């Protein structure tokens, strides 16, 4: 998530912008990006997109009560109706798409780091392996509070970027497409076709989910920590493995790296054409994939075959819709070098590690039994509003922090840890 190295002149410009932002915080990135170098422009659109992806994750986590799937009773009928609509719309627009966008930009960030290190004559691959170990440590900190962590998955799957980092674009693209198509699930489909009586897997995570949920609903703080170390992590990571996230994440990381190599986040004729093609093809691809997934239970009654097919079409439909949203966002940015509605969130996107872990801590205190226990009283509508409040608090903090710091606190710690022992 490191930013490109800026020239001294650009650093001076940033200091001026930050000082102006103290008076006008929501126009922090109001200046136009340079078309000659394009560095600021490219990073701003990525930071903004990353910020919106994290915002979507925050809203989803709040609607889910941070993995306490509980519907409060004795609500007015109109609020129950509204909660259902809010739940359905939120999950249709954001579930799977926010995570996919976040993963895509993780791969892009790797490319930026790899390229910058190469320009200094450094082989970044070993450093990146160490960086993923540090991310693993962050994941263990995060998992103590929240049993829906994705950082462990990123730390493990991120290692695939090391061997592919020096492969040709075509080779990486082929590997990414293969991963996106969920080869493991297709093997399960074929096996289930010839062995319909086979016992399918896909529910092992539920064994640990029940234990984790009981602790989060009714346990003390120490009980939550103790449970999350074991059952919580098994619940979260087994769910990801059993729902195709291993191959999907690897594909998204590689696609993000390719976007960096091709400089498609930099405004130029080739990039505009690329994103127009994506927006032209992604929505027509999403519609049939979504319909197939929706009506799949009516045509596939064998559970051992239904589970892998459901994973395949759910993954592909989410990817298609994510591609549609990202391409629309980037094309909108290109029209005016970023609109104010896109730029205001940039500081939030520059502190994603800090804000990702921070929102979980704020969320579990809000909903879990050892905290305010609001999971018992808030439906989807109220929880969504609470998510907006959490986001707003973090956004203000991000603005103020970046007035005097180059990165967020955890980002700084991660970067220093990555380069520990390096002598220029």
N, C-alpha and C positions, 0 to 999 in steps of 0.2 A: 504494500500500500504506500510505498515511498513515492514521493513526488520526484520528477526529473530535477536534475541539478540545474539551478538557475545561475545566470551570470550575475555579477555584482550589481549591474545596472538594474536588472529585474528585481533583485532583492531590495534595492532602494525603493523601487516602485511599489513593491508589496508593503514596505513599511509605511509609505505614504497612504496607501489604500487602507491599511489597518487603522491608522490614526484617524482618518476620515470616518471609518466605520464606528468609532467610539461614539460619534454624534448621530450617525445614520447607519445603524447596524444592519438593516435589511437591504442596504444597497452596497454591501461589502464588495461584491464582485460586479459592480455596475459598469466598470470600464470595459471597453471592447477589447477582445483579444487581437493580438497581432497576426495579420495575415502573412507576414513575411516569414516569421519563425514558426508560428502556429503552436508553440509549446503550451502557452497558457490556455489557449482555446481548447486544445485537446484534453488537457487535464481538467479543466473546469467542467466540461460536459461529462466526463467520467465521474468526477467527484459528485456532481449533481445527481447523475443517474444512480450512483451508489447510495447517496443519501435517501433518495426516494425508495430504493429497494429496502433499505433498513427501516424506513418509516412503515412500509407495508408489513414487514416482519413484526414490528412492534404492535401494529394494529391487530394482526392475526393472533399474536400471543395473548393479547388482552381479551379478545373475543373468546379464546380458548381457556381463559383463566390460567394461563401458563400450565397447561396439561391437567387442569381439573375440569373435566367435562361434566359440569353440573348445571342443570336448569333450575333456577329458583322457582319455588311454588308461590301460590297466592298472588300472582301478578294480575293486573287488569287485563281483560281479554284483548283490548286494543294494543297493549304493550306486548303481549305474547305474539300477536300477529306481526307487529313491527319488528320484534326480535327475530322472528323467523326470516323475514325479508332481509334484514340487515345481515344475518348469518349467511344466507344463500348468496347474496350479492358480494359480500366480502370474500367468501371462499371462491366464488366463481372468478372474480377479478384478480385475486392476490395469491391464493393458495397454490403453491408449486411454482408460481411465476416469480414471486419475490425472491425465493431461494435460488431459482435458476439464474436470475439477473445477478444476484450477489456472487454466485459461483462463476459466472461468465467474467465478471470484473476481477475476480481473484486471479484467473488465468492471465488477464491483461496486465495486472499489477506485477505478476511474475516476469512477464516479458520486459516491462520497464526496468525492473531491477537487474535482470540478466543483461539487458542492453547497456545500461549505465555502467555496470561492472566491467563489461567487455571493453568499453571505451577507455577504461582506466587500466586495461591489461590484466583484469582479474577474472579467473574462472569462478563463476558464481555458484556452480553446482554443489560444491561441498558446503559453502555457506548457506545455500538454500536448504540443504538437508538438516543442518544445524538449526536453521530458522524454523523448520517444521517441528523439530523437537521442542523448541521454545513455545511454539503454538500449542503443542500437546500439553505443556505445562499450564498455559492459559486455559486450555479446555478443562483441565482438572479443577482449576479454581472456579471456573464458570459452572461446572457440573455439580459442585457442592451445593449451589443455590437452586439451580434449575435443571430438571431432568429432560430437557429438550435440546441440549447442546448440539451444535453442528461443527464446532471447532475441531473435535477429535477426528471426525470424518475428513475434514479439510487437511489436517496434519498428515493423515495416512495417505489419502488419495493424492495429495499434493506432490508426493514423491514421484509420481508418474511423470511429472513435468521435467524431471532431471534427465531421464534417457531420451525424451522426445525433443528436448530443447535445441538439439543440433541436427534434428532430422529435417528433410526438405518439407516445404509446405504441403505438397501433394500427399506425402506419406502421413503427415500429421492429420490432414483432413480425412484421409481414409480411415485411420485409426479412430478418430473422433466419431465418424459416422457409424462405424461398427459398434462402438460403445453406446452411442445414442440409441441404436436399435435393440439394445438389451439382449445380447447373445445368450446369456445364461437363461433368460426367460423363454426364449425360443427353443432351447434344448429341453426345458421342462414341458413345453407344449407338445413337442414331438414325442417325448417319453410318455406323457399322459395320453396321447392319441393311441399308442399301442398298448398302454397299460392303464386303462381308465380306473382300475380299482386301487391304484397306488395312493398312499396317504400323502397328501400335499402338505407342504410346510408354508407358513405365512402368518401363524398366530402365536409363535413362541414368545414374542415380545409381550403378549397380554398376561403371561404368567407373572412377569415382573411389574407390569403396569399397575396391577391391582395393589401390590404391596407399596409401590411408590405413591400411588394416589391416596391411599389410606394415611400415609405419613404426612403428605402435603395438606390434606384436609383437616386432620385432627391432631397431628403430632406437634411436639415442641420443636424449637429451633434445633436443638441438638439431635433430636430424632430425625428431622429432615436431612441434616447433614450426614448422619450415619447411614440412612437409607439410600441417599443419593450416591454415596460412594460405591454401593453394590447394586441394588435392585434398580435404582434410577438410571445408572449408566447402561445396564443391560437392557432395560426397557427402551431407552432412546436409541442405542446403537443397533440393537436387534431389529427395531422397527425400520431403521434406515437400510439395513442389509436386506431385509425381507420385502422391501418396497422399491427395490431397484435403484437406490441412491448411489451405490458404489459405481456402477457403470455410467449413470447419468452425470454424476459429478465429474468423473474423469473426462467425459466428452465435453462438458461445459468448460472445464479448465483449458482443454486444448483449443476449443473454439475461441476462447478469450485471448489465448496466446497468439493465435492466427490473426485476430482483429488488430492486435498490437503490431505484428509484423507488417501487415498490409496498410497500417496507418489509417484505418477506416473511421477512427474518431477524429481525424483531422479533416477539416473542410476543404475539399477539392472536388473537381468534376467526377473523378473516379469513385470517391466515397459517396457522393450524392447518388450516382447511378446504382452503386451497390445497395445502399439502404432502400432505394425505391424498389429495387428488385425483391428485396426481403419483404417489404411491406405488401408488395403485389402478390407474392406467392404464399406468404405465411398464413393470412386469414383464410383463403380458400383451402389450405391444407388443414387448418384447425377445425373447420366446420365438420367435415366427414369424420375426422378422428374423434371429435367430441361426441358426435352422434353414435358412432360405433361403441364407444365406451359407455354411453348412457344406456343403450339398448342391449348391451352385451349379455346381461343376466337373462334376457328372454330367449336367447338363442344358444347359450352355452350353459348347460345345467350341471355338467361334471365339474365339481369344485377343483379338482386337481388341474384341470385345463383352464378354468375360469380365472383363477388367481394370477397365473403368469400373463395371460392375455390382458387382464385388467391393468396390470402393471405396465405392460408395453404401451397400450393405447393411452393410458393416463399420462405416462411420461412424455409420449410424443405430442399429445394434444397440449400439454402444458408448455412444452418447448416451442411449439408453433405459435401459441398465443403470446408467450414471452417475447419471441422474435418480432411479432407484430407490434407489441408495446414499445420495445427498445428502438426499433427502426423508426416508429412514429415520433418518439421522444427526440432521437438524434436529428431527424429531418426538421423537426420544429426548431430545434436549437440552431441548426445551420441557417435557417431563414433570417435570423437576426442576431447571430452570435450569442444566442441564449436570451430568453425572455426573463423578466423579473420573477415570474412565477416558477421558473426553473432554477434561477441563480440563488434565491434566498436560502436554499437548503445546502449549498456547497460546504460550509463549515461542518455541518452534520456529517456529510459524506467523507470529510477528511479525517474524522475521528471515529470511524466505524467500529474498531475493536473496543475502544473505551465505551462508546455508546451502546454497543451490542451487549457487553457484559453488564454495563450500568443499568440498562433498561430491565434486564432480568432481575437484578437485585431489587430495583424499585417495584417491579411487578409482583414478585413473590411476597414481598412485605405487604403489598396491597391486598392480595387475594388469599394467601395461605393461612392456615389456621393459627399459626404462631404469631401472625401479624394482625391485620385488620379483618381478615376472614371475609372479604367482600364477595367471594365466589358464591356465598349463600344468598346474596341479595341482588346481584347485578346480572341482568340479562345481556344479550349481545349489544343492544343499543347503548346502554349505560357503560358497558365495558369498552366499547369503541370510543366513547367520549373520554374515558379515563386514559385510554391509549393516546389520544390527542394531547391530553394534559402532560403525560410523561414525555412525549416527544417534544412538546413546547419547552418544558423545563430543560431538557437536554440540548435543544437547539440554542437557547439563550446561553447556557453554559459553554457550548462549543464556540459561539461568537466571542464571548468574553475571554475564554482561554486562549484562542488563537490571536488575540490582540497582542499577547506578550510571549507566545510560544509558537514554534514552527509546526509542531505536531501535538496530538493529544497525549496525555500522560502515559497510557499503555502503549501507544504507538512509539513514543520515545524510548520507553523501556525495551520494547521489542527490537527496535532498530539498533540501540546500543548493544543489546545482547547478541544480535546477529553479527556485528562487526567486532566483537570482543577479541582482543589479541591481534587485531590487524594493525600493522605498522605501515604508514604511508611511505 
